[in-house]
């Protein structure tokens, strides 16, 4: 059995600042679960979503909000890429697809 020493006030304050920053940065209102893995999964999910949004904004000139981005992705998630009209989302998805294919080819050459 592992025994934990009590946290100092300074350590607790550091964690509180970190959590406030995470919530503000990734727009997390509250934890989605109470298990040991719920918070790390939520933070990683928020990080990946933020990264995708930033990449999409950079490659397409998209100026909408996170909500607009997620709503658009949900609407188009079941539509084959070939059926999308030539819009910024399609161009960004095609660019990502090409990058992934190049990375896959590179990984096969290295392995």
Secondary structure, DSSP 8 states (H G I E B T S, - for coil): --------HHHHHHHHHHHHHHHHHHT--S-S--STTHHHHHHHHHHHHHHHHHHHHHHH-----HHHHHHHHHHHTTS-GGGS-S-HHHHHHHHHHHHHHHHHHHHHHH-
